[in-house]
Amino acid sequence: MAKKAKNKNILIGVCGGIAAYKTCELVRLLIKNGFAIKVMMTEAAAKFVTPLTFQTLSKNPVYIDMFQVLKEESTQHITLSRWADLCVIAPLSANTLSKIASGISDNLLTTVVCALGGKTSVVLAPAMNENMWKNPIIQENVEKLKKFKKYVFMNPQKGELACGIYGEGRMPEPKDIYAKIKTALR
């Protein structure tokens, strides 16, 4: 049996996309291996998987609204950024990738990533249509983020996409993201 993580806090960001269902399995895998998990979702992500699902799996509140004040957290973006030993965004949408690359902080997820500064690594697991992934602007944003050690990219996988075509754009499998997390924490 693999050695369980002790006292490692993983902040999971979930963007809107059909691949969000795979993130449920990633959360289960991380919990099973001893990680503490908190989940933040974009509003679009909550259209694909309910916050209740992630709350049940992580045993923690799910964070969506930047202005929702919880009793113990008046500045969620700062509290979450200080809590995290590592951040993982899976699936990472083209929209959120571009916002992060441009320094746009207009929702809780992008604001937390900005507040992480340079101290905490962010594993990025993109998922989108192949044409979106290969769009020169998206690729330029990927290269822009790769210049910073903080961002750990995983390329999307080839396979059947939600639109019915076969191509590059599938979110990496949860076991592969888990392996990347373990490497990133070293």
VOKOLNU-32362 format. One line per 8 residues: their letters; for each residue x, y, z of N, C-alpha, C. Coordinates in pm, whole numbers, padded with zeros to 5 digits, always signed. Layout:
BEGIN
a	X Y Z X Y Z X Y Z; ...
//
This chain:
BEGIN
makkaknk	+00084 -00119 +00000 +00000 +00000 +00000 +00088 +00125 +00000; +00048 +00225 -00076 +00124 +00348 -00088 +00122 +00425 +00044; +00230 +00497 +00069 +00240 +00579 +00188 +00138 +00693 +00179; +00061 +00714 +00285 -00042 +00817 +00285 +00020 +00953 +00315; -00040 +01056 +00251 +00004 +01194 +00273 -00036 +01237 +00413; +00050 +01311 +00477 +00019 +01364 +00610 +00018 +01516 +00604; -00094 +01573 +00644 -00106 +01718 +00657 -00078 +01795 +00529; -00111 +01740 +00414 -00096 +01814 +00289 -00234 +01860 +00244
niligvcg	-00244 +01989 +00217 -00370 +02051 +00178 -00372 +02077 +00029; -00469 +02017 -00039 -00482 +02034 -00183 -00611 +02111 -00211; -00595 +02220 -00283 -00708 +02302 -00324 -00740 +02265 -00469; -00861 +02218 -00491 -00903 +02175 -00624 -00991 +02283 -00686; -00956 +02328 -00805 -01038 +02421 -00882 -01107 +02344 -00994; -01236 +02365 -01008 -01313 +02296 -01111 -01378 +02400 -01202; -01347 +02390 -01331 -01405 +02481 -01431 -01519 +02411 -01503; -01599 +02489 -01573 -01713 +02435 -01646 -01670 +02351 -01764
giaayktc	-01720 +02230 -01769 -01692 +02139 -01878 -01739 +02000 -01839; -01771 +01920 -01936 -01822 +01786 -01908 -01721 +01702 -01830; -01592 +01730 -01845 -01489 +01654 -01773 -01494 +01676 -01622; -01575 +01769 -01574 -01584 +01794 -01430 -01622 +01667 -01353; -01694 +01576 -01418 -01732 +01452 -01348 -01608 +01370 -01310; -01501 +01380 -01388 -01378 +01306 -01356 -01311 +01360 -01230; -01334 +01486 -01200 -01271 +01547 -01084 -01326 +01487 -00955; -01447 +01435 -00959 -01502 +01365 -00842 -01413 +01246 -00806
elvrllik	-01371 +01171 -00905 -01284 +01056 -00880 -01147 +01102 -00830; -01097 +01214 -00881 -00970 +01268 -00832 -00980 +01303 -00684; -01088 +01369 -00645 -01108 +01404 -00504 -01112 +01279 -00418; -01185 +01178 -00462 -01192 +01051 -00386 -01053 +00989 -00370; -00975 +00990 -00477 -00840 +00932 -00475 -00751 +01009 -00377; -00760 +01140 -00378 -00678 +01221 -00287 -00718 +01199 -00141; -00848 +01197 -00114 -00897 +01172 +00023 -00850 +01034 +00070; -00865 +00935 -00014 -00825 +00797 +00019 -00677 +00789 +00057
ngfaikvm	-00598 +00878 -00002 -00454 +00876 +00024 -00410 +00980 +00127; -00505 +01030 +00205 -00470 +01110 +00322 -00456 +01260 +00302; -00492 +01311 +00185 -00484 +01456 +00164 -00608 +01524 +00218; -00592 +01647 +00266 -00706 +01732 +00301 -00743 +01808 +00174; -00872 +01812 +00143 -00919 +01869 +00017 -01022 +01978 +00041; -01006 +02088 -00031 -01110 +02190 -00041 -01131 +02213 -00190; -01257 +02234 -00227 -01293 +02250 -00367 -01352 +02388 -00390; -01304 +02452 -00496 -01365 +02577 -00543 -01409 +02553 -00687
mteaaakf	-01525 +02606 -00721 -01583 +02584 -00853 -01620 +02717 -00917; -01612 +02720 -01049 -01670 +02833 -01120 -01821 +02811 -01126; -01894 +02916 -01154 -02039 +02901 -01166 -02074 +02803 -01278; -01997 +02805 -01386 -02022 +02713 -01497 -01998 +02568 -01454; -01900 +02544 -01370 -01872 +02407 -01323 -01992 +02350 -01248; -02059 +02436 -01173 -02173 +02391 -01093 -02292 +02349 -01180; -02286 +02378 -01308 -02390 +02333 -01402 -02366 +02188 -01444; -02242 +02139 -01428 -02206 +02004 -01468 -02205 +01905 -01352
vtpltfqt	-02153 +01948 -01236 -02150 +01865 -01115 -02193 +01955 -01000; -02281 +01906 -00915 -02331 +01991 -00809 -02226 +02013 -00699; -02229 +02129 -00638 -02140 +02153 -00525 -02159 +02050 -00413; -02282 +02003 -00395 -02309 +01904 -00291 -02226 +01777 -00312; -02206 +01739 -00436 -02123 +01621 -00465 -01983 +01641 -00411; -01922 +01755 -00442 -01786 +01781 -00395 -01781 +01803 -00244; -01885 +01863 -00188 -01889 +01882 -00042 -01893 +01746 +00028; -01972 +01656 -00025 -01983 +01522 +00033 -01851 +01447 +00022
lsknpvyi	-01787 +01453 -00094 -01661 +01381 -00115 -01546 +01441 -00033; -01538 +01573 -00026 -01426 +01639 +00042 -01449 +01660 +00191; -01575 +01651 +00233 -01613 +01677 +00372 -01580 +01820 +00415; -01588 +01911 +00317 -01565 +02053 +00339 -01664 +02134 +00257; -01690 +02258 +00299 -01775 +02344 +00216 -01711 +02360 +00078; -01792 +02387 -00022 -01744 +02414 -00156 -01754 +02564 -00179; -01652 +02619 -00240 -01641 +02763 -00258 -01671 +02799 -00403; -01768 +02889 -00423 -01805 +02932 -00558 -01808 +03083 -00567
dmfqvlke	-01879 +03143 -00474 -01905 +03287 -00478 -01797 +03362 -00399; -01728 +03450 -00468 -01621 +03525 -00405 -01673 +03612 -00290; -01799 +03649 -00294 -01853 +03739 -00194 -01938 +03670 -00090; -01942 +03537 -00095 -02012 +03461 +00010 -01923 +03465 +00133; -01973 +03522 +00240 -01893 +03532 +00362 -01931 +03417 +00454; -01833 +03332 +00479 -01853 +03226 +00576 -01806 +03276 +00711; -01861 +03221 +00815 -01835 +03267 +00952 -01685 +03284 +00980; -01605 +03189 +00937 -01463 +03192 +00971 -01374 +03252 +00863
estqhitl	-01434 +03295 +00750 -01352 +03342 +00639 -01412 +03466 +00575; -01365 +03584 +00613 -01418 +03704 +00551 -01348 +03735 +00419; -01226 +03688 +00402 -01153 +03706 +00276 -01113 +03568 +00225; -01210 +03501 +00163 -01191 +03362 +00120 -01068 +03343 +00033; -01046 +03435 -00061 -00936 +03415 -00154 -00801 +03413 -00082; -00788 +03491 +00022 -00663 +03491 +00100 -00657 +03368 +00190; -00767 +03339 +00257 -00772 +03222 +00346 -00740 +03094 +00268; -00803 +03076 +00152 -00780 +02955 +00072 -00637 +02951 +00018
srwadlcv	-00585 +03063 -00026 -00448 +03064 -00080 -00345 +03032 +00029; -00370 +03075 +00151 -00277 +03043 +00261 -00290 +02898 +00305; -00408 +02840 +00292 -00434 +02702 +00334 -00366 +02601 +00242; -00358 +02632 +00114 -00317 +02534 +00013 -00166 +02509 +00010; -00130 +02380 +00010 +00007 +02340 -00019 +00027 +02325 -00170; -00084 +02302 -00239 -00083 +02284 -00384 -00224 +02313 -00434; -00232 +02369 -00553 -00361 +02392 -00618 -00364 +02309 -00746; -00479 +02251 -00776 -00498 +02173 -00898 -00625 +02226 -00965
iaplsant	-00614 +02258 -01093 -00734 +02299 -01166 -00763 +02192 -01271; -00874 +02122 -01248 -00910 +02009 -01334 -01062 +01995 -01336; -01128 +02012 -01445 -01072 +02051 -01574 -01043 +02202 -01578; -00942 +02236 -01655 -00909 +02375 -01681 -00970 +02412 -01815; -01060 +02508 -01815 -01125 +02551 -01939 -01037 +02652 -02013; -01064 +02670 -02141 -00994 +02771 -02221 -01015 +02909 -02160; -01134 +02934 -02111 -01168 +03062 -02051 -01081 +03091 -01928; -01075 +02996 -01836 -00997 +03018 -01714 -00848 +03020 -01744
lskiasgi	-00801 +02936 -01833 -00660 +02937 -01873 -00622 +03078 -01921; -00705 +03134 -02008 -00677 +03266 -02064 -00682 +03375 -01958; -00776 +03364 -01866 -00784 +03462 -01757 -00659 +03458 -01670; -00615 +03339 -01633 -00495 +03326 -01550 -00375 +03383 -01623; -00360 +03351 -01751 -00247 +03399 -01829 -00246 +03552 -01841; -00365 +03612 -01835 -00377 +03757 -01847 -00385 +03828 -01713; -00382 +03753 -01603 -00389 +03813 -01471 -00528 +03862 -01435; -00630 +03810 -01503 -00768 +03851 -01474 -00818 +03772 -01353
sdnllttv	-00868 +03845 -01256 -00919 +03784 -01132 -01062 +03829 -01112; -01154 +03769 -01187 -01292 +03816 -01182 -01388 +03713 -01124; -01336 +03604 -01069 -01419 +03508 -00996 -01333 +03451 -00884; -01392 +03370 -00800 -01316 +03319 -00685 -01195 +03238 -00728; -01212 +03147 -00824 -01102 +03060 -00865 -00983 +03142 -00917; -01008 +03236 -01009 -00896 +03314 -01065 -00835 +03408 -00961; -00916 +03456 -00869 -00864 +03543 -00763 -00776 +03463 -00667; -00815 +03342 -00633 -00731 +03257 -00547 -00598 +03226 -00616
vcalggkt	-00602 +03192 -00744 -00478 +03162 -00816 -00386 +03283 -00814; -00441 +03401 -00831 -00361 +03523 -00824 -00304 +03542 -00683; -00384 +03515 -00582 -00341 +03533 -00443 -00236 +03430 -00401; -00226 +03320 -00474 -00123 +03220 -00442 +00017 +03277 -00464; +00024 +03383 -00544 +00153 +03445 -00571 +00248 +03344 -00632; +00371 +03347 -00592 +00470 +03253 -00644 +00500 +03140 -00549; +00433 +03136 -00433 +00469 +03039 -00330 +00410 +02900 -00351; +00298 +02890 -00419 +00228 +02763 -00429 +00214 +02722 -00575
svvlapam	+00252 +02599 -00605 +00240 +02549 -00742 +00095 +02522 -00778; +00066 +02531 -00908 -00067 +02506 -00960 -00055 +02403 -01072; -00115 +02286 -01053 -00119 +02183 -01156 -00240 +02213 -01245; -00216 +02224 -01374 -00320 +02259 -01469 -00350 +02141 -01560; -00475 +02096 -01559 -00519 +01982 -01640 -00629 +02028 -01735; -00589 +02078 -01852 -00687 +02132 -01946 -00781 +02026 -02004; -00901 +02071 -02039 -00998 +01988 -02110 -01083 +02082 -02195; -01083 +02056 -02324 -01161 +02139 -02416 -01162 +02073 -02553
nenmwknp	-01243 +02124 -02641 -01247 +02076 -02777 -01109 +02091 -02842; -01074 +01999 -02930 -00942 +02003 -02995 -00915 +02135 -03066; -01015 +02190 -03135 -00995 +02317 -03203 -00965 +02430 -03105; -01031 +02425 -02990 -01003 +02525 -02887 -00861 +02508 -02834; -00823 +02383 -02804 -00689 +02356 -02751 -00581 +02402 -02849; -00602 +02379 -02977 -00501 +02412 -03078 -00509 +02557 -03125; -00605 +02633 -03076 -00618 +02773 -03111 -00487 +02844 -03076; -00429 +02920 -03169 -00300 +02986 -03143 -00300 +03076 -03019
iiqenvek	-00412 +03138 -02990 -00419 +03224 -02871 -00408 +03139 -02744; -00478 +03026 -02742 -00471 +02937 -02625 -00328 +02885 -02611; -00268 +02843 -02720 -00130 +02792 -02714 -00032 +02901 -02669; -00055 +03024 -02710 +00028 +03135 -02664 +00013 +03154 -02513; -00110 +03141 -02463 -00134 +03152 -02319 -00069 +03037 -02242; -00072 +02917 -02299 -00006 +02802 -02237 +00143 +02831 -02226; +00204 +02874 -02334 +00348 +02903 -02333 +00382 +03015 -02236; +00296 +03113 -02227 +00315 +03224 -02133 +00321 +03171 -01989
lkkfkkyv	+00228 +03082 -01953 +00224 +03028 -01818 +00339 +02931 -01791; +00381 +02858 -01893 +00491 +02762 -01876 +00622 +02831 -01840; +00633 +02959 -01864 +00755 +03034 -01830 +00773 +03046 -01679; +00664 +03025 -01605 +00668 +03037 -01459 +00670 +02898 -01397; +00768 +02872 -01311 +00782 +02740 -01249 +00658 +02699 -01170; +00584 +02797 -01123 +00466 +02774 -01041 +00361 +02690 -01113; +00350 +02705 -01245 +00246 +02636 -01323 +00300 +02505 -01379; +00234 +02397 -01344 +00273 +02262 -01388 +00165 +02215 -01485
fmnpqkge	+00199 +02209 -01613 +00101 +02173 -01715 +00095 +02025 -01742; -00024 +01978 -01765 -00048 +01844 -01818 -00116 +01865 -01952; -00069 +01799 -02055 -00135 +01812 -02184 -00264 +01731 -02184; -00365 +01782 -02255 -00487 +01701 -02267 -00457 +01574 -02345; -00539 +01473 -02323 -00519 +01345 -02390 -00602 +01336 -02517; -00561 +01244 -02603 -00639 +01216 -02724 -00747 +01113 -02691; -00860 +01127 -02756 -00969 +01033 -02737 -01097 +01092 -02786; -01208 +01025 -02755 -01338 +01077 -02797 -01374 +01197 -02710
lacgiyge	-01409 +01305 -02775 -01444 +01429 -02706 -01596 +01437 -02692; -01642 +01523 -02605 -01786 +01536 -02579 -01865 +01571 -02705; -01801 +01639 -02798 -01870 +01678 -02921 -01882 +01563 -03021; -01823 +01447 -02986 -01835 +01329 -03070 -01719 +01303 -03163; -01624 +01395 -03171 -01507 +01371 -03256 -01395 +01309 -03175; -01300 +01249 -03244 -01181 +01194 -03181 -01072 +01300 -03197; -01007 +01335 -03088 -00902 +01436 -03098 -00836 +01463 -02965; -00749 +01561 -02965 -00676 +01600 -02844 -00761 +01702 -02769
grmpepkd	-00785 +01676 -02642 -00863 +01770 -02563 -00923 +01709 -02437; -00911 +01578 -02421 -00966 +01512 -02302 -00882 +01546 -02178; -00951 +01568 -02067 -00879 +01590 -01942 -00799 +01465 -01908; -00675 +01482 -01860 -00599 +01365 -01816 -00679 +01285 -01712; -00653 +01156 -01707 -00725 +01069 -01613 -00686 +01104 -01469; -00779 +01086 -01375 -00751 +01117 -01234 -00624 +01052 -01180; -00595 +00928 -01218 -00473 +00862 -01168 -00348 +00933 -01219; -00353 +00987 -01340 -00239 +01060 -01396 -00223 +01196 -01328
iyakikta	-00334 +01261 -01298 -00328 +01388 -01225 -00274 +01364 -01085; -00319 +01255 -01022 -00269 +01220 -00889 -00118 +01200 -00890; -00066 +01132 -00991 +00079 +01111 -01003 +00151 +01245 -01019; +00094 +01336 -01096 +00154 +01468 -01115 +00153 +01548 -00985; +00046 +01534 -00907 +00037 +01600 -00776 +00149 +01552 -00685; +00168 +01422 -00679 +00274 +01367 -00592 +00411 +01421 -00635; +00434 +01429 -00765 +00561 +01483 -00816 +00574 +01630 -00781; +00468 +01707 -00800 +00471 +01850 -00774 +00494 +01883 -00625
lr	+00452 +01793 -00538 +00470 +01817 -00394 +00611 +01786 -00347; +00690 +01719 -00429 +00826 +01685 -00387 +00917 +01806 -00389
//
